[in-house]
Structures are given as structure tokens and as C-alpha cells.
Amino acid sequence: MNAYIAGNPVPVPHGMVQRLLDELKRQGVEVPPAAGASAHAPPAQFTTLYRAAIEQLEALVAKGNGHPPMRKQEVDLLCRCVLSSQTLREAIACAADFCAMLYPRAGSLSLVQSEGRARFLMDSLRRAKSSAACLVDLTGLFFYMLLFGWLIGQPVRPTHVYLAHPRREDAMPFLGLFHAAVTSGAQTYGFEFDAVLLDRPVVRQAAELDAFLEDFPYRLIGAPVEVVSLSQQVRGILHAALVHGARLPTLAELAVRFDVSEPTLRRRLAADGSSYRILRERSLQEYAEQCLGTTNWPIGRIAEQLGFASEEAFRRAFQRWTGHAPTWFRRESRG
């Protein structure tokens, strides 16, 4: 996917602007003011055009299906709901449950897994197929691909994309956004990816959501979805282990997960201004403070949750991190 560097605008993928304008004219929809966007338009200008065009086409398509479209506020709420999931698998299940509550406006989502591959399926429940509906549904499919990648802090790279639309040409040139083989005329829209990603932990925090939701899912180019740094990904994995009371992965185990050597992982963390030891200590401290401030767990229970051999070992570590005893911190944090 294209990236945007300040002062060096990324061109709009060839043909996208014209495809949107042609579809609006075909449907007899008023062309939005941002229609002057060109192949060299700044990302923000293309985003404005794309959002205006898709929203108008979506309203038209939904009207033909006899119900209003899914609102942007509902899309944002879906994102807030899936953020509470522990893994990508849970997030997809949560999104499916959320859409089921809005039936039929949000379509129907499902997940199929077989032989190391996962297939995310999106049935838009359209009564009739049209070129306008194809663009709207492709936007929805791309939305889920970006959302899932954002949640786990690494791109979801599909190996195959499925179109529930018979005419592949109606989806051009937007198919290029997926960088994958495409089958048209499938039963539902969907994309296939490595099933290993299903058990990746959700590493994003609620504080990051507002920035992510700005112009989402219409920000196809420019500054689409920032992939978190390696340090943030490591912290997310460590935090997920602590929440589940699991053993913290070692540097060697993390290197295997990221498919790099230990020295490479060490260098990349150093480039982020960090290290495995620093991230491990910071994760332990933050989760200890969270437990002390929000639970009534005994100190021994917290020590066990964090993987310390004894309560005394935890007390010494907490004193080193904060300069205070755990009991003092708990009392002060509660005012």
C-alpha cells in the first residue's frame, strides 16, 4: 500500500479518480466538489472525494435494498467493540456478532479456517449486483483488512481475494489495493490469509482509536493505517501474556514470532531506542500498577500473576521501579 511522506505526495493510483466519477455519472449522482482531484492530488483531497463518492453510492445502493446504510457512527462503534478483544480471532468473532445485531444493514461476517489458511467472508446481503454496489462492498472488505492489521500491529496480507460480483472490470482499479490474486463471481466477498495471524494478540490501546478512525475507512492512500513500531508490538505481546497469566516470551521466542534472528530483533529494538529488557521491565511495572490500582488482589496474587517466584521478589522489583512499596502505591492511587 502506498505511504505518504510529508512534502512528497503519493500519486493517486492510476484510474481511481476517473472510476469514481464515471460511477457517479452512471448512477445519476451529483459529482462532489472534490471531483477536481487528479492523479497527483494530495492524499487529503483524494480522501475527500472518495468519502463523498462512496457515501452517496452507498445510500443509493442501500435504498435499492430497502433499508438505510450502516452509519459512520456504527462503524466507529464496531471498531471500539473489537478493540476489547484479546486476539484477532476474537476480534473477527466480535465484529460478526456486532454486524448480526444490525442485520441486514451491516451484512454478515464469518471466518473459515483450513490447512493453515484463514478465509474472512463478508456477505453484503445485496438483492441485486451492480457496479456501484461492487465499489461499496470493496470499500467494506478493504476496511476489514486494514482494521484487522491495525489491531494486531502488522499488515494482513491476503493471498487471495473473492468478489461476489460477476464483472471483475467493475472492481478495477481498486483491486490493486489488495495485492493478491482475485476470483470474481464468488458466493461472497472475502480474502484469504495466513491462519497464524488469528492468534496474534490485539496490541492497540483505546487512546489510539480516535486518530485511527479519522477518515476511516476512506483513507486508501496518503497516510492510511500506521503500523505500530516493533517496540509497540513487543509491548503488546508482553502485555497480553501478563493479562492471561502466561509466561513472558523470551527474546529468542519473540524473534521466532517476528521471523527474524535474535541479533536482528535486538538491533531493530535498539533503532526504536529500546531493548527487550527495557520493554519487559516496563510491561511488568505498568501491569503491576494497573493491578494495584484497579483490583483488590492480594500482593501475593499480583506477584504470581506477573510471574515472580515470591511476593518478596515482587516487592523488591516494584521498589526498584517506582521507589515505593506496592502497598503505598495502592493507597496513594486510590486517593
PATILUM-344092 format. One line per field, with one value per residue: residue number from 1; x, z, y of N, C-alpha, C in turn. Coordinates in steps of 0.02 Angstrom, whole numbers. Layout:
# PATILUM-344092
pos = NUM ...
n_c1 = X ...
n_c3 = Z ...
n_c2 = Y ...
ca_c1 = X ...
ca_c3 = Z ...
ca_c2 = Y ...
c_c1 = X ...
c_c3 = Z ...
c_c2 = Y ...
END
This chain:
# PATILUM-344092
pos = 1 2 3 4 5 6 7 8 9 10 11 12 13 14 15 16 17 18 19 20 21 22 23 24 25 26 27 28 29 30 31 32 33 34 35 36 37 38 39 40 41 42 43 44 45 46 47 48 49 50 51 52 53 54 55 56 57 58 59 60 61 62 63 64 65 66 67 68 69 70 71 72 73 74 75 76 77 78 79 80 81 82 83 84 85 86 87 88 89 90 91 92 93 94 95 96 97 98 99 100 101 102 103 104 105 106 107 108 109 110 111 112 113 114 115 116 117 118 119 120 121 122 123 124 125 126 127 128 129 130 131 132 133 134 135 136 137 138 139 140 141 142 143 144 145 146 147 148 149 150 151 152 153 154 155 156 157 158 159 160 161 162 163 164 165 166 167 168 169 170 171 172 173 174 175 176 177 178 179 180 181 182 183 184 185 186 187 188 189 190 191 192 193 194 195 196 197 198 199 200 201 202 203 204 205 206 207 208 209 210 211 212 213 214 215 216 217 218 219 220 221 222 223 224 225 226 227 228 229 230 231 232 233 234 235 236 237 238 239 240 241 242 243 244 245 246 247 248 249 250 251 252 253 254 255 256 257 258 259 260 261 262 263 264 265 266 267 268 269 270 271 272 273 274 275 276 277 278 279 280 281 282 283 284 285 286 287 288 289 290 291 292 293 294 295 296 297 298 299 300 301 302 303 304 305 306 307 308 309 310 311 312 313 314 315 316 317 318 319 320 321 322 323 324 325 326 327 328 329 330 331 332 333 334 335
n_c1 = 42 21 124 132 237 280 283 311 203 103 56 -114 -176 -174 -314 -413 -482 -553 -630 -717 -785 -846 -933 -1019 -1081 -1142 -1238 -1316 -1288 -1248 -1096 -966 -891 -753 -712 -614 -498 -346 -230 -118 -155 -156 -153 -258 -353 -395 -449 -559 -638 -658 -726 -846 -898 -916 -1003 -1118 -1146 -1165 -1281 -1370 -1366 -1407 -1537 -1596 -1599 -1692 -1669 -1587 -1414 -1269 -1215 -1082 -1054 -1091 -998 -883 -914 -914 -777 -730 -784 -720 -593 -582 -553 -449 -372 -344 -431 -537 -576 -628 -737 -809 -837 -921 -1030 -1072 -1113 -1217 -1313 -1356 -1420 -1512 -1420 -1282 -1228 -1162 -1042 -909 -794 -681 -577 -440 -316 -203 -238 -337 -498 -582 -747 -869 -1029 -1128 -1264 -1341 -1481 -1475 -1344 -1228 -1126 -1103 -1133 -1030 -914 -943 -949 -819 -750 -793 -737 -601 -591 -606 -490 -389 -425 -407 -269 -222 -263 -183 -59 19 27 -111 -90 -169 -182 -270 -414 -590 -729 -898 -962 -998 -926 -766 -702 -777 -729 -607 -495 -475 -446 -311 -269 -265 -162 -160 -209 -363 -530 -676 -858 -886 -970 -978 -901 -728 -570 -417 -295 -143 -169 -102 -102 -221 -211 -134 -101 -211 -145 -168 -214 -349 -332 -274 -371 -455 -376 -352 -479 -509 -565 -577 -659 -602 -477 -380 -259 -108 -90 -122 -148 -61 66 110 261 400 438 320 239 303 284 145 127 191 110 -13 19 40 -88 -157 -96 11 174 304 361 525 669 720 608 521 591 574 437 427 495 633 812 889 993 954 826 864 939 842 753 839 854 732 755 753 750 743 749 715 584 521 533 462 335 302 302 199 87 84 57 -68 -143 -131 -198 -327 -382 -428 -339 -232 -61 22 -50 -42 96 112 35 115 223 325 440 415 322 402 505 437 401 526 563 462 489 611 571 482 516 440 341 229 107 101 90 -33 -120 -102 -140 -274 -317
n_c3 = 0 -31 44 136 131 211 113 1 -94 -124 -277 -333 -355 -521 -619 -521 -479 -596 -610 -500 -530 -652 -609 -524 -617 -698 -611 -597 -496 -404 -437 -321 -241 -231 -347 -430 -403 -449 -529 -465 -348 -180 -39 55 -21 -114 -23 25 -92 -116 -1 -8 -129 -109 1 -56 -157 -77 -5 -110 -156 -40 -29 -137 -87 9 139 260 248 337 467 490 624 677 620 683 814 805 787 912 991 946 987 1118 1116 1139 1046 866 813 907 887 756 776 864 783 691 773 808 684 658 744 678 569 416 379 400 337 333 426 428 472 406 427 369 342 378 323 332 299 279 269 191 175 90 76 -32 -135 -271 -391 -435 -521 -440 -312 -304 -289 -166 -82 -97 -33 97 119 109 217 326 310 334 464 540 524 587 719 765 743 631 453 371 250 112 19 -75 -150 -147 -249 -241 -361 -530 -632 -656 -704 -657 -533 -546 -536 -406 -355 -353 -231 -143 -178 -220 -286 -377 -374 -464 -457 -347 -205 -93 -39 9 89 91 208 306 431 550 597 664 798 845 965 1009 1000 1010 1094 1181 1178 1057 962 914 827 730 678 610 459 421 344 228 193 84 24 47 207 262 364 504 542 693 786 803 936 1002 961 1025 1159 1163 1147 1262 1360 1334 1371 1509 1552 1532 1623 1580 1542 1511 1347 1286 1221 1115 1080 1038 927 841 823 753 643 625 658 822 844 744 788 908 861 790 890 962 870 885 1000 1112 1207 1235 1373 1432 1383 1438 1577 1586 1546 1647 1757 1722 1715 1844 1916 1863 1913 2051 2062 2015 2057 2193 2225 2327 2371 2350 2254 2144 2124 2085 1967 1886 1870 1963 2075 2210 2335 2399 2307 2208 2279 2298 2165 2127 2212 2159 2032 2054 2170 2280 2398 2355 2430 2475 2351 2307 2403 2382 2248 2255 2316
n_c2 = -59 114 240 393 531 676 821 752 703 560 488 471 308 249 287 282 400 435 320 329 448 414 315 385 470 374 325 435 524 671 751 765 913 894 839 881 818 742 628 668 723 787 673 702 771 675 583 655 663 526 484 561 514 373 373 429 336 223 256 257 124 56 104 42 -84 -75 -28 81 135 71 173 296 317 195 111 160 124 -14 -33 8 -92 -211 -184 -222 -354 -500 -570 -582 -675 -674 -542 -543 -627 -548 -437 -500 -534 -407 -354 -440 -393 -282 -327 -318 -225 -215 -322 -491 -576 -697 -830 -945 -1083 -1179 -1298 -1218 -1097 -950 -890 -745 -696 -595 -563 -460 -459 -413 -376 -361 -362 -236 -115 -5 -56 -147 -67 -8 -121 -171 -70 -94 -222 -193 -108 -198 -274 -179 -140 -259 -279 -164 -185 -293 -245 -273 -292 -371 -479 -525 -678 -713 -645 -629 -596 -556 -529 -526 -462 -429 -315 -209 -189 -134 8 -34 -158 -171 -126 -231 -317 -453 -616 -629 -687 -679 -673 -753 -833 -749 -594 -586 -625 -717 -772 -797 -914 -911 -782 -767 -795 -694 -567 -430 -274 -142 12 95 233 259 250 356 433 338 318 432 489 358 222 280 322 280 303 399 432 296 173 176 68 -7 22 -91 -102 -65 -171 -279 -241 -251 -389 -438 -378 -441 -572 -556 -517 -635 -715 -789 -858 -744 -714 -756 -666 -741 -818 -718 -673 -781 -773 -652 -687 -663 -653 -668 -568 -475 -436 -378 -270 -198 -161 -80 21 80 144 65 -91 -269 -298 -175 -157 -268 -246 -126 -164 -255 -168 -76 -160 -208 -90 -64 -173 -151 -31 -53 -173 -285 -380 -480 -441 -550 -623 -538 -539 -672 -673 -593 -673 -684 -764 -757 -664 -573 -552 -485 -368 -310 -284 -194 -87 -50 -6 101 168 154 57 -78 -77 55 122 73 127 265 280 265 373
ca_c1 = 0 61 135 137 291 266 322 321 138 98 4 -173 -169 -199 -382 -461 -525 -598 -678 -767 -826 -887 -986 -1067 -1120 -1184 -1295 -1352 -1275 -1212 -1024 -946 -846 -683 -702 -556 -439 -313 -182 -64 -188 -133 -195 -318 -402 -424 -490 -622 -677 -677 -778 -908 -924 -939 -1062 -1176 -1160 -1190 -1350 -1409 -1369 -1448 -1607 -1620 -1609 -1748 -1651 -1535 -1346 -1236 -1189 -1012 -1052 -1094 -932 -837 -932 -888 -705 -721 -801 -669 -532 -581 -536 -380 -336 -378 -487 -591 -598 -670 -799 -843 -864 -977 -1086 -1095 -1149 -1279 -1362 -1379 -1446 -1463 -1383 -1209 -1206 -1149 -970 -892 -724 -671 -506 -425 -248 -158 -263 -399 -536 -631 -801 -914 -1088 -1161 -1336 -1372 -1533 -1453 -1274 -1218 -1058 -1100 -1129 -963 -867 -960 -929 -746 -729 -805 -688 -536 -598 -591 -420 -350 -441 -376 -198 -210 -273 -127 5 55 -20 -141 -75 -208 -154 -323 -472 -650 -780 -966 -984 -977 -884 -704 -684 -812 -691 -543 -428 -471 -419 -239 -255 -257 -100 -172 -249 -434 -581 -740 -915 -889 -1032 -973 -836 -685 -498 -383 -230 -110 -208 -60 -119 -282 -193 -94 -138 -230 -94 -188 -245 -407 -311 -253 -426 -482 -333 -362 -546 -515 -570 -575 -612 -595 -408 -347 -190 -86 -65 -178 -151 6 83 146 331 417 437 250 214 330 248 77 131 206 51 -63 41 28 -160 -179 -58 56 245 326 405 595 691 726 541 495 625 541 370 434 531 699 861 894 1031 915 775 897 958 781 729 885 838 673 775 731 780 697 749 677 513 497 527 409 272 289 285 134 33 82 23 -138 -173 -135 -246 -395 -407 -417 -298 -176 5 47 -84 -13 163 104 10 170 274 380 447 389 295 458 541 396 406 592 562 419 526 662 539 445 541 389 315 165 51 98 65 -105 -155 -99 -177 -345 -332
ca_c3 = 0 -34 106 122 165 207 62 -57 -101 -162 -328 -328 -401 -588 -638 -465 -481 -653 -597 -454 -565 -701 -574 -502 -675 -720 -565 -595 -432 -410 -427 -263 -256 -234 -408 -465 -384 -506 -511 -424 -294 -112 -10 88 -73 -139 30 25 -149 -108 51 -34 -182 -81 43 -100 -189 -26 8 -169 -156 17 -45 -181 -47 53 207 262 253 402 479 511 697 692 601 737 873 791 800 984 1019 932 1022 1182 1105 1157 986 804 806 947 856 699 804 893 726 663 819 803 621 663 778 631 510 364 355 404 305 376 427 452 467 392 434 342 319 388 292 359 249 306 220 202 132 96 75 -83 -176 -341 -400 -480 -518 -382 -254 -304 -260 -95 -47 -96 21 159 125 122 285 374 304 369 535 571 528 638 785 786 733 571 397 350 178 83 -37 -124 -137 -180 -265 -254 -417 -589 -679 -624 -727 -616 -471 -562 -518 -334 -338 -342 -161 -104 -197 -215 -340 -368 -407 -467 -460 -289 -168 -51 -39 62 75 124 236 349 492 609 622 704 870 864 1013 993 1034 1011 1154 1167 1166 987 917 882 770 679 648 569 387 408 302 162 182 49 7 89 270 276 431 530 575 754 787 830 1009 1023 952 1079 1221 1159 1158 1333 1399 1326 1412 1579 1564 1534 1672 1545 1547 1462 1296 1287 1160 1063 1059 1001 862 800 805 702 587 617 704 885 835 705 832 956 825 773 952 978 824 915 1063 1166 1211 1264 1446 1450 1369 1486 1642 1582 1543 1714 1801 1704 1733 1917 1937 1845 1960 2116 2062 1992 2085 2265 2232 2375 2339 2328 2192 2091 2111 2047 1900 1848 1859 2012 2115 2277 2348 2417 2245 2176 2317 2284 2097 2124 2245 2112 1977 2072 2231 2333 2410 2322 2473 2474 2286 2304 2445 2351 2185 2270 2347
ca_c2 = 0 174 277 465 565 748 856 708 672 498 494 429 251 266 269 281 459 429 266 355 497 379 279 435 492 318 318 497 556 734 745 806 969 873 800 905 779 711 576 697 760 769 620 728 789 612 555 692 640 456 479 589 470 309 384 438 272 177 275 236 51 35 120 -10 -144 -64 -11 132 107 73 241 301 308 124 84 178 85 -81 -31 12 -157 -262 -165 -255 -425 -520 -594 -566 -722 -647 -479 -560 -653 -490 -399 -538 -526 -337 -346 -478 -351 -231 -362 -338 -166 -222 -383 -549 -592 -763 -849 -1015 -1100 -1245 -1312 -1162 -1036 -922 -853 -699 -690 -539 -566 -395 -471 -371 -407 -360 -343 -179 -89 39 -99 -178 -19 0 -182 -174 -25 -130 -275 -161 -84 -252 -293 -129 -142 -317 -267 -112 -214 -336 -211 -295 -296 -434 -482 -579 -716 -720 -603 -655 -545 -581 -486 -564 -424 -408 -248 -160 -179 -102 -18 -41 -223 -165 -111 -293 -350 -525 -646 -613 -728 -645 -717 -798 -828 -690 -560 -612 -631 -773 -752 -847 -926 -896 -715 -769 -797 -635 -526 -361 -234 -71 39 137 302 265 238 416 451 287 324 493 474 286 183 312 345 225 322 455 404 251 146 171 5 10 6 -157 -97 -67 -239 -320 -223 -279 -461 -447 -360 -494 -630 -539 -518 -705 -752 -834 -843 -694 -744 -734 -631 -791 -836 -661 -673 -832 -747 -600 -716 -632 -681 -630 -506 -427 -410 -334 -209 -160 -131 -26 76 113 173 21 -157 -318 -291 -114 -168 -317 -212 -75 -200 -281 -112 -48 -205 -209 -30 -73 -220 -119 24 -69 -237 -296 -439 -476 -430 -615 -642 -497 -565 -734 -655 -564 -724 -681 -826 -746 -598 -529 -534 -433 -306 -280 -258 -136 -34 -27 29 162 200 146 -10 -89 -56 129 142 58 176 331 279 267 438
c_c1 = 44 68 145 194 280 312 333 256 140 43 -55 -163 -206 -271 -434 -509 -576 -650 -734 -814 -872 -945 -1040 -1111 -1167 -1246 -1336 -1345 -1234 -1138 -1003 -896 -773 -666 -642 -493 -411 -265 -126 -93 -157 -179 -260 -373 -435 -470 -559 -667 -702 -733 -846 -940 -953 -1000 -1125 -1195 -1190 -1263 -1395 -1419 -1414 -1522 -1636 -1632 -1663 -1731 -1595 -1466 -1321 -1203 -1116 -1006 -1054 -1029 -882 -850 -908 -814 -691 -735 -745 -603 -526 -562 -463 -339 -376 -438 -548 -619 -644 -738 -841 -875 -924 -1039 -1116 -1137 -1216 -1333 -1393 -1409 -1508 -1417 -1308 -1183 -1194 -1075 -960 -819 -720 -596 -493 -352 -203 -179 -327 -433 -590 -683 -849 -971 -1127 -1237 -1373 -1426 -1511 -1381 -1270 -1147 -1049 -1093 -1060 -912 -880 -936 -853 -718 -737 -753 -619 -535 -579 -519 -375 -362 -406 -300 -180 -215 -213 -59 47 6 -48 -134 -114 -172 -206 -382 -531 -702 -847 -997 -957 -927 -822 -686 -719 -773 -624 -550 -420 -443 -344 -220 -240 -192 -107 -210 -323 -477 -647 -797 -919 -955 -1033 -906 -794 -612 -468 -315 -204 -148 -168 -80 -180 -267 -146 -134 -156 -184 -113 -222 -302 -387 -290 -311 -450 -442 -343 -428 -555 -511 -566 -647 -598 -523 -369 -275 -170 -54 -117 -181 -80 17 126 218 342 415 366 220 239 295 177 77 145 146 -3 -45 27 -46 -185 -141 -10 129 264 373 476 611 695 657 508 526 593 473 375 475 596 747 862 934 993 861 805 914 896 750 773 872 776 691 757 770 729 693 707 602 482 485 469 341 253 267 214 77 27 43 -52 -174 -181 -189 -317 -422 -396 -375 -246 -110 33 15 -56 57 160 81 67 228 333 380 418 362 352 497 503 403 472 592 520 452 579 631 513 473 493 369 248 105 45 69 -10 -145 -158 -140 -252 -365 -340
c_c3 = 0 34 88 163 155 156 0 -69 -144 -214 -312 -376 -467 -598 -583 -468 -537 -642 -551 -490 -617 -668 -549 -559 -699 -677 -560 -529 -443 -395 -370 -282 -264 -298 -449 -449 -445 -482 -467 -365 -227 -83 20 37 -102 -87 33 -32 -138 -56 24 -86 -153 -37 0 -134 -139 -10 -49 -169 -100 4 -90 -145 6 126 206 267 325 411 502 586 716 673 657 800 865 808 875 1017 1008 968 1090 1176 1123 1095 924 793 845 916 797 723 832 837 696 707 814 740 623 697 731 568 482 343 354 369 356 370 453 440 456 395 410 319 322 355 326 303 283 252 240 151 142 91 25 -121 -249 -344 -450 -473 -458 -318 -248 -271 -185 -56 -44 -42 88 171 142 193 335 370 342 445 570 577 581 708 809 772 677 515 388 274 147 25 -92 -102 -177 -188 -276 -307 -480 -635 -644 -643 -686 -552 -484 -556 -443 -312 -323 -270 -120 -120 -192 -276 -324 -407 -405 -472 -403 -253 -124 -64 16 43 118 149 281 415 555 640 667 779 890 914 986 1034 1040 1076 1135 1149 1093 938 880 821 712 642 605 495 371 394 234 146 149 32 54 152 294 347 456 565 636 749 816 906 1035 1015 1007 1144 1221 1173 1232 1377 1394 1367 1486 1596 1571 1585 1642 1556 1493 1411 1301 1223 1102 1036 1019 931 815 777 750 642 572 666 768 876 795 748 882 923 810 834 972 933 848 980 1123 1166 1242 1340 1467 1440 1418 1554 1641 1581 1611 1761 1786 1724 1809 1944 1921 1895 2029 2118 2047 2020 2160 2276 2287 2337 2312 2262 2133 2072 2069 1975 1856 1840 1907 2055 2185 2283 2363 2355 2208 2212 2303 2214 2093 2157 2198 2056 1997 2131 2289 2341 2375 2364 2474 2408 2281 2344 2412 2287 2195 2311 2421
c_c2 = 62 206 350 495 640 781 815 669 609 505 448 371 265 242 273 340 453 375 290 403 464 344 327 457 436 311 382 534 619 723 791 860 948 836 824 868 744 658 602 737 740 716 645 744 726 581 589 670 569 448 503 542 406 318 393 373 222 192 251 161 26 48 66 -76 -135 -50 42 99 108 141 240 292 235 88 98 137 13 -85 -29 -56 -208 -247 -200 -329 -438 -540 -574 -612 -696 -583 -493 -586 -596 -448 -434 -531 -456 -328 -384 -437 -299 -262 -327 -281 -175 -284 -438 -569 -663 -777 -924 -1029 -1170 -1248 -1251 -1097 -1015 -883 -811 -686 -634 -543 -501 -399 -426 -410 -412 -336 -285 -155 -43 -3 -132 -131 -11 -61 -191 -128 -59 -184 -247 -133 -138 -273 -244 -131 -200 -308 -216 -142 -253 -305 -236 -305 -366 -436 -540 -614 -724 -677 -629 -600 -579 -537 -518 -529 -397 -336 -194 -143 -144 -27 -31 -109 -220 -150 -174 -330 -426 -550 -635 -663 -690 -696 -767 -789 -766 -655 -591 -608 -686 -749 -807 -854 -913 -829 -716 -768 -741 -593 -457 -316 -161 -52 86 209 313 265 300 436 401 297 386 475 400 262 214 332 289 240 377 428 355 228 137 104 21 -12 -64 -156 -100 -137 -285 -305 -252 -354 -476 -432 -415 -555 -617 -543 -589 -746 -801 -813 -792 -727 -715 -696 -680 -810 -779 -657 -723 -806 -695 -623 -679 -667 -639 -565 -453 -396 -361 -267 -166 -128 -72 34 114 147 131 -43 -204 -309 -231 -126 -218 -285 -163 -109 -228 -225 -86 -94 -212 -149 -34 -118 -188 -65 5 -135 -238 -359 -429 -468 -496 -637 -602 -522 -629 -720 -629 -613 -721 -744 -818 -675 -549 -507 -480 -367 -271 -248 -195 -76 -5 14 98 200 193 73 -17 -65 20 153 130 110 244 334 282 327 435
END
